[in-house]
Amino acid sequence: MNPYTYRKATSIADAISALGQSGTFLLAGGTDLIAQMKSGYRVPAAVVDVKRIPELMAVDVTPNGDLEIGAAVSATKLAGHAHLRQHHAALYDAVQLIGSLQVQNRASLGGNICNAAPSADAVPALIADSATARIAGPEGMRGVLLEEFFIGPGKTVLDAGEFLVSIMLPKQPERSASAYLRFTPRREMDIAIVGAAARIDVDDKGTITAARVSLASVAPTPVRAPNAEACLNGESVSAKTFAVAAIAAQSDATPISDTRASADYRRDLIAVLVRRALECCAKRLNLEVPA
Ligand SMILES: Cc1cc2nc3c(=O)[nH]c(=O)nc-3n(C[C@H](O)[C@H](O)[C@H](O)COP(=O)(O)OP(=O)(O)OC[C@H]3O[C@@H](n4cnc5c(N)ncnc54)[C@H](O)[C@@H]3O)c2cc1C
């Protein structure tokens, strides 16, 4: 590893000022960054630890029921958060799949997002929850829908000097449920060949009033699946509805073949995982899934 300076930022202004120096990288848990520095993929001149910035370490339910999660909050802390478990179950599923317990103790939500891996487990769950990224920079604060945050592998809309402060998750309707599933060749310590998150809102008759589906590892960035969503909106919860949406999700993806799986295998997995994620949502809503 090349020599670099290390310091702790204690405020948002402090971090913005640090990012004004070229070659500065922010450090949260370091589970991606340190490995990238060891391999020579990243060669920072300076590393600035953001875990002392209060806004980045907070998890708050706002008075209107939205959830704001600081970017440096760890997967372990999120897995222990009762409100998140009850209202944002897909994210609860996802944070417990990241690496191992040791990795989860370090890994932050913001690091998972800003590393911008197409396979990042937390991202589809957040997109299914209509998450907004709150970004700080020299020009002030701005918000970006998370589905518009990614440009390509390792690339985001963050401009020079900007960083992620928090993620806002809007309050979900009363009859709403979400789920995240992924497939990995190994049970643990592996990244998703495909990941799928779904959220459905239903009315008293079991009609789906709103649906969000999002996928990981099937395109250069995590993606939303509008074709799948169109097959769900306004339909009754049923095995047929879910099967049609699951097949439609294949057309929302542009998977590649690589050393881990072929594009065809990934397409098959998309249909399986989207269907199962939708079934899991129905189960969480205590809904029968008729044929
Ligand atoms: C053994 C192992 C297993 C893993 N398994 C999984 C897995 O199953 N699923 C999965 O999704 N990931 C996995 N990962 C990847 C990693 O753990 C996650 O992506 C984690 O959430 C990254 O968070 P971090 O806090 O460690 O990020 P860091 O390494 O601290 O940062 C990652 C990147 O984001 C930038 N960054 C961090 N915070 C901010 C911010 N607030 N604003 C702007 N930029 C920021 C950093 O500069 C860096 O470029 C694994 C990693 C390891 C080492």
The ligand as an SDF file (V2000), in Angstrom:
LIG
                    3D

 53 58  0  0  0  0  0  0  0  0999 V2000
  -15.4360  -10.6150    3.0040 C   0  0  0  0  0  0  0  0  0  0  0  0
  -16.4030   -9.6310    2.4020 C   0  0  0  0  0  0  0  0  0  0  0  0
  -17.6800  -10.0430    2.0740 C   0  0  0  0  0  0  0  0  0  0  0  0
  -18.5830   -9.1380    1.5110 C   0  0  0  0  0  0  0  0  0  0  0  0
  -19.8450   -9.5810    1.2130 N   0  0  0  0  0  0  0  0  0  0  0  0
  -20.7470   -8.7080    0.6820 C   0  0  0  0  0  0  0  0  0  0  0  0
  -22.0690   -9.1490    0.3930 C   0  0  0  0  0  0  0  0  0  0  0  0
  -22.4420  -10.3000    0.6230 O   0  0  0  0  0  0  0  0  0  0  0  0
  -22.9320   -8.2350   -0.1420 N   0  0  0  0  0  0  0  0  0  0  0  0
  -22.5590   -6.9390   -0.3940 C   0  0  0  0  0  0  0  0  0  0  0  0
  -23.3910   -6.1660   -0.8780 O   0  0  0  0  0  0  0  0  0  0  0  0
  -21.3060   -6.5030   -0.1220 N   0  0  0  0  0  0  0  0  0  0  0  0
  -20.4030   -7.3450    0.4050 C   0  0  0  0  0  0  0  0  0  0  0  0
  -19.1250   -6.9180    0.6900 N   0  0  0  0  0  0  0  0  0  0  0  0
  -18.7460   -5.5530    0.3640 C   0  0  0  0  0  0  0  0  0  0  0  0
  -18.8140   -4.5470    1.5340 C   0  0  0  0  0  0  0  0  0  0  0  0
  -18.7530   -5.1720    2.7880 O   0  0  0  0  0  0  0  0  0  0  0  0
  -20.0870   -3.6880    1.4710 C   0  0  0  0  0  0  0  0  0  0  0  0
  -20.2000   -3.0590    0.2150 O   0  0  0  0  0  0  0  0  0  0  0  0
  -20.1120   -2.6470    2.6030 C   0  0  0  0  0  0  0  0  0  0  0  0
  -21.4290   -2.2280    2.8200 O   0  0  0  0  0  0  0  0  0  0  0  0
  -19.2310   -1.4380    2.3260 C   0  0  0  0  0  0  0  0  0  0  0  0
  -19.3590   -0.5450    3.4150 O   0  0  0  0  0  0  0  0  0  0  0  0
  -18.0740    0.0680    4.1390 P   0  0  0  0  0  0  0  0  0  0  0  0
  -18.5860    0.9430    5.2090 O   0  0  0  0  0  0  0  0  0  0  0  0
  -17.1120   -0.9760    4.5420 O   0  0  0  0  0  0  0  0  0  0  0  0
  -17.4960    0.9400    2.9230 O   0  0  0  0  0  0  0  0  0  0  0  0
  -16.0280    1.5250    2.7360 P   0  0  0  0  0  0  0  0  0  0  0  0
  -15.1090    0.4420    2.3330 O   0  0  0  0  0  0  0  0  0  0  0  0
  -15.6450    2.3700    3.9030 O   0  0  0  0  0  0  0  0  0  0  0  0
  -16.3220    2.4920    1.4980 O   0  0  0  0  0  0  0  0  0  0  0  0
  -16.6850    1.9580    0.2440 C   0  0  0  0  0  0  0  0  0  0  0  0
  -16.6170    3.0760   -0.8140 C   0  0  0  0  0  0  0  0  0  0  0  0
  -17.6170    4.0480   -0.5540 O   0  0  0  0  0  0  0  0  0  0  0  0
  -17.0240    5.3200   -0.3080 C   0  0  0  0  0  0  0  0  0  0  0  0
  -17.8120    5.9060    0.7670 N   0  0  0  0  0  0  0  0  0  0  0  0
  -18.0340    5.3930    2.0060 C   0  0  0  0  0  0  0  0  0  0  0  0
  -18.8900    6.1770    2.6760 N   0  0  0  0  0  0  0  0  0  0  0  0
  -19.2140    7.1960    1.8390 C   0  0  0  0  0  0  0  0  0  0  0  0
  -20.0720    8.3360    1.9520 C   0  0  0  0  0  0  0  0  0  0  0  0
  -20.7750    8.5810    3.0650 N   0  0  0  0  0  0  0  0  0  0  0  0
  -20.1760    9.1700    0.8870 N   0  0  0  0  0  0  0  0  0  0  0  0
  -19.4750    8.9340   -0.2500 C   0  0  0  0  0  0  0  0  0  0  0  0
  -18.6430    7.8970   -0.4080 N   0  0  0  0  0  0  0  0  0  0  0  0
  -18.5220    7.0310    0.6320 C   0  0  0  0  0  0  0  0  0  0  0  0
  -15.5720    5.0400    0.0660 C   0  0  0  0  0  0  0  0  0  0  0  0
  -14.7260    6.1440   -0.2260 O   0  0  0  0  0  0  0  0  0  0  0  0
  -15.2840    3.8360   -0.7990 C   0  0  0  0  0  0  0  0  0  0  0  0
  -14.9860    4.2360   -2.1210 O   0  0  0  0  0  0  0  0  0  0  0  0
  -18.1880   -7.8020    1.2620 C   0  0  0  0  0  0  0  0  0  0  0  0
  -16.8900   -7.3780    1.6110 C   0  0  0  0  0  0  0  0  0  0  0  0
  -16.0140   -8.2760    2.1790 C   0  0  0  0  0  0  0  0  0  0  0  0
  -14.6240   -7.8030    2.5490 C   0  0  0  0  0  0  0  0  0  0  0  0
  1  2  1  0
  2  3  1  0
  2 52  2  0
  3  4  2  0
  4  5  1  0
  4 50  1  0
  5  6  2  0
  6  7  1  0
  6 13  1  0
  7  8  2  0
  7  9  1  0
  9 10  1  0
 10 11  2  0
 10 12  1  0
 12 13  2  0
 13 14  1  0
 14 15  1  0
 14 50  1  0
 15 16  1  0
 16 17  1  0
 16 18  1  0
 18 19  1  0
 18 20  1  0
 20 21  1  0
 20 22  1  0
 22 23  1  0
 23 24  1  0
 24 25  2  0
 24 26  1  0
 24 27  1  0
 27 28  1  0
 28 29  2  0
 28 30  1  0
 28 31  1  0
 31 32  1  0
 32 33  1  0
 33 34  1  0
 33 48  1  0
 34 35  1  0
 35 36  1  0
 35 46  1  0
 36 37  1  0
 36 45  1  0
 37 38  2  0
 38 39  1  0
 39 40  1  0
 39 45  2  0
 40 41  1  0
 40 42  2  0
 42 43  1  0
 43 44  2  0
 44 45  1  0
 46 47  1  0
 46 48  1  0
 48 49  1  0
 50 51  2  0
 51 52  1  0
 52 53  1  0
M  END
$$$$
